[in-house]
Amino acid sequence: MPKKPLPIYQIHDFTEASRQGPGFYLNRFEAHLKQHAFIQKPHKHNFYIILLITQGSGTHTIDFKTYPVNPHTLFFLSPGQVHAWQLAADTAGYILFFNQDFYRLVQPLGKIYRFPFFNTLLPKPTLMLPTGHVKPVTTIIQQMAAEQLNQQPQWDNAVASYLNILLILLSRVYQAQYGSRQPAFNANTPWEQLEELLEQHYKQHQPVSFYAEKMHLTAKQLNDLGKNIAGKTLSELLQERILLEARRLLTHSSLTITQIAAELGYFDNSYFARFFKKHIGQTPEAFRQLLT
């Protein structure tokens, strides 16, 4: 039998959030785990997450990929991603939630996906923090915690300012660690436009020419953009996004295969099944049966 629909948590679902202001939450990770036992199972959020591990071990699974949990590891999650963890009892650190409205308190036109770790077309949601950056990062987080605790006038603007500084610092480290292929985070780049368009239209199965026209580029220029940054053509990026959503729905929803195919823009079940098997190596039915 398919599993129950996956829960999608909002910031106000967390007990401390009501005392911290709308759109923001910060807590010690060990305290967070004790206060919210319901987060142990796979789930989604409608907000952004930064998790810094300061001690402990285990694994963190994000959209079907499992990553090791070690001291000085950072994890980044965007709205809609599915994740779950298995952690040693002594695991500790900091966890921070925020939404776009909170970030825009100090960056009115800011777009979160400009930061490379929140770029959904380049899914590298983890970062090993170099030793020299541990203290600066934890200091910023602790300053945010102090502002949140004391709640002096304009404390939320102060926290949002610290958040912006934290994101810029982590972007520098991230880009240094992953190399020059990562798009710049401080400009409205064609890559950002492509990401936004793809997320809006991937279920419609539009041709490459549709995206090229929207971006005032040729199809070749658009494919070259994908190859230069992600090492993939636009068609490959579209296929990956559809397959990710298909696996999410097969794993965590009660929709039938026919309903999932329709949700993803396929009204021919046999075509959807062939597409899925070609790329995943199993039919949708076989993939779901392995989960039971």
C-alpha positions in Angstrom: 0.0 0.0 0.0 1.3 3.5 -0.7 2.4 5.5 2.2 0.4 8.4 3.7 0.9 11.8 2.2 4.2 13.3 3.3 3.8 16.1 5.9 4.7 19.6 4.9 5.8 21.6 7.9 5.6 25.4 8.2 7.7 27.5 10.6 4.8 28.0 13.0 4.5 24.2 13.5 7.6 24.5 15.7 6.9 25.5 19.3 9.6 28.1 19.7 8.7 29.9 16.4 5.8 31.9 17.9 8.3 33.6 20.2 10.8 34.4 17.5 8.8 36.3 15.0 7.1 35.3 11.7 9.4 33.7 9.1 12.3 32.9 11.4 13.4 30.1 13.8 16.8 29.4 15.4 17.6 26.8 18.0 20.3 24.5 19.2 20.0 21.3 17.2 20.0 19.0 20.1 17.2 21.0 21.8 15.3 21.1 18.5 15.4 17.3 18.3 14.1 16.8 21.8 11.3 19.3 21.4 10.1 18.1 18.0 10.1 14.3 17.9 7.8 14.3 14.8 10.7 15.4 12.6 12.5 12.1 12.7 10.5 10.7 9.8 10.7 11.9 6.2 9.0 15.2 5.7 9.0 18.5 3.7 9.1 22.2 4.6 7.8 25.3 3.0 10.9 27.3 4.2 14.7 27.3 3.9 16.9 25.5 6.4 20.6 25.8 7.4 21.8 23.0 9.7 25.3 23.2 11.2 26.6 20.1 13.0 29.2 20.8 15.7 29.5 17.3 17.0 28.1 13.8 16.5 27.7 11.4 13.6 25.1 9.7 11.4 23.5 10.2 8.0 21.2 12.7 6.5 19.1 11.7 3.4 17.9 14.5 1.1 15.8 13.7 -2.0 17.0 10.0 -2.1 20.7 10.8 -1.6 22.4 10.0 1.7 25.2 12.2 3.2 27.4 11.5 6.2 26.9 13.7 9.3 30.2 14.8 10.8 31.4 17.8 12.9 31.6 21.1 10.9 29.2 19.7 8.3 26.6 22.2 6.9 23.3 21.1 5.2 21.1 23.4 3.1 17.5 22.6 2.2 15.1 24.5 0.0 11.2 24.4 0.2 9.8 21.1 -1.1 12.8 18.9 -0.6 12.3 15.6 1.3 14.7 14.7 4.0 15.2 12.5 7.1 18.1 11.6 9.3 19.6 8.9 11.5 21.8 10.5 14.2 24.0 9.5 17.1 22.6 10.5 20.5 25.4 13.0 21.0 24.7 15.0 17.8 24.6 18.7 18.4 24.8 22.0 16.5 22.5 24.8 15.3 19.4 24.7 13.1 18.0 27.8 11.4 14.7 28.2 9.5 13.7 31.3 7.5 11.4 32.2 4.6 11.9 34.6 1.7 9.8 37.3 3.4 12.0 37.4 6.4 15.2 37.6 4.2 13.6 40.5 2.4 13.4 42.6 5.5 16.9 43.8 4.6 17.0 42.7 0.9 13.7 43.8 -0.5 14.5 42.5 -4.0 16.7 39.6 -2.9 16.2 36.1 -4.3 17.3 33.2 -2.1 18.1 31.0 -5.1 21.0 33.4 -6.0 22.9 31.6 -3.3 24.5 28.5 -4.9 23.5 26.0 -2.1 19.8 26.9 -2.6 20.1 26.4 -6.4 17.8 23.4 -7.1 19.4 22.7 -10.5 22.8 22.1 -8.8 21.8 19.8 -6.0 24.8 19.9 -3.7 23.2 20.5 -0.3 26.1 19.9 1.9 29.4 21.8 2.8 32.3 20.8 5.0 33.2 24.0 6.8 37.0 24.6 6.8 38.5 25.0 10.3 39.3 28.7 9.8 35.6 29.4 9.1 34.1 27.6 12.0 34.5 30.4 14.5 33.3 33.2 12.2 30.2 31.2 11.2 29.3 30.2 14.8 29.9 33.7 16.0 27.3 35.1 13.5 24.8 32.4 14.5 25.4 33.2 18.2 24.8 36.9 17.5 21.6 36.1 15.8 20.6 34.0 18.8 21.4 36.9 21.2 19.3 39.3 19.1 16.4 36.9 19.1 16.6 36.3 22.8 16.8 39.9 23.9 14.3 41.3 21.3 15.5 44.9 21.5 13.9 47.3 19.0 14.3 46.2 15.4 15.8 42.9 16.5 14.2 41.1 13.5 16.0 43.5 11.1 19.2 42.9 12.9 18.8 39.1 12.6 17.9 39.4 8.9 21.1 41.5 8.4 23.2 38.8 10.2 21.4 36.2 8.0 22.5 38.0 4.9 26.1 38.2 6.1 26.0 34.5 6.9 24.7 33.6 3.5 27.3 35.6 1.8 30.1 34.1 3.9 28.9 30.6 3.3 28.5 31.3 -0.5 32.2 32.2 -0.7 33.2 29.0 1.1 30.8 27.0 -1.0 32.1 28.4 -4.3 35.7 27.9 -3.2 35.0 24.3 -2.3 32.9 23.4 -5.4 34.8 25.4 -8.0 34.0 28.0 -10.6 31.1 26.1 -12.2 28.8 27.4 -9.5 27.0 30.5 -10.8 27.7 33.8 -9.2 25.2 34.6 -6.3 25.3 38.4 -6.6 23.8 38.9 -10.0 20.5 38.2 -11.8 22.1 35.6 -14.1 20.6 33.7 -17.0 21.1 30.6 -14.9 18.8 32.0 -12.2 16.2 32.8 -14.9 16.4 29.3 -16.3 16.0 27.8 -12.8 12.9 29.9 -12.2 11.3 29.1 -15.6 12.1 25.4 -15.3 10.5 25.1 -11.9 7.4 26.9 -13.2 6.9 24.9 -16.4 8.6 21.5 -16.1 5.3 19.6 -15.8 4.2 21.2 -19.1 6.9 19.5 -21.2 7.7 22.6 -23.1 10.4 22.3 -25.8 13.8 23.9 -25.5 12.7 26.6 -27.8 10.0 27.7 -25.3 12.7 28.4 -22.7 15.1 29.9 -25.2 12.4 32.4 -26.4 11.5 33.3 -22.8 15.2 34.1 -22.1 15.9 35.8 -25.5 18.5 33.2 -26.3 19.0 30.5 -29.0 18.5 26.9 -28.2 22.2 26.3 -28.6 23.1 29.2 -26.2 20.7 27.7 -23.7 22.1 24.2 -24.0 25.6 25.6 -23.8 24.6 27.4 -20.5 23.5 24.1 -19.0 26.6 22.3 -20.1 29.0 25.0 -18.9 27.4 25.2 -15.4 25.8 21.8 -14.7 27.4 19.7 -17.4 24.0 18.9 -18.8 21.7 20.0 -21.6 18.4 21.6 -20.8 16.6 18.4 -21.8 18.6 16.5 -19.3 17.9 19.0 -16.6 14.1 18.8 -17.4 14.2 15.0 -17.2 16.0 15.1 -13.9 13.4 17.4 -12.4 10.5 15.3 -13.6 12.1 12.1 -12.3 12.8 13.6 -8.9 9.2 14.7 -8.5 8.0 11.2 -9.7 10.1 9.5 -7.1 8.8 11.9 -4.4 5.2 11.1 -5.3 5.8 7.4 -5.6 7.5 7.3 -2.2 5.4 9.7 -0.2 2.0 10.1 -1.7 -1.1 7.9 -1.9 -1.7 8.8 -5.6 -2.1 6.0 -8.1 0.4 5.6 -10.9 -2.1 7.0 -13.3 -2.7 10.1 -11.0 1.1 10.6 -10.7 1.6 10.4 -14.4 -1.2 13.0 -15.0 0.3 15.2 -12.2 3.6 15.2 -14.1 1.9 16.0 -17.5 1.8 12.4 -18.9 -1.6 11.3 -20.0 -0.3 8.0 -21.5 0.6 5.7 -18.7 2.6 3.4 -20.8 4.8 6.3 -22.1 5.3 7.5 -18.5 6.3 3.9 -17.4 8.8 3.6 -20.3 10.3 7.0 -19.5 10.7 6.2 -15.8 12.2 2.7 -16.4 14.6 4.0 -19.0 16.2 6.5 -16.5 15.6 4.7 -13.1 15.9 1.1 -14.2 12.5 0.0 -12.8 8.9 0.6 -13.7 7.0 3.0 -11.4 5.1 0.0 -9.9 8.3 -1.9 -9.1 9.9 1.2 -7.6 6.9 1.7 -5.3 6.7 -2.0 -4.4 10.3 -1.9 -3.1 9.1 0.6 -0.5 6.4 -1.6 1.1 
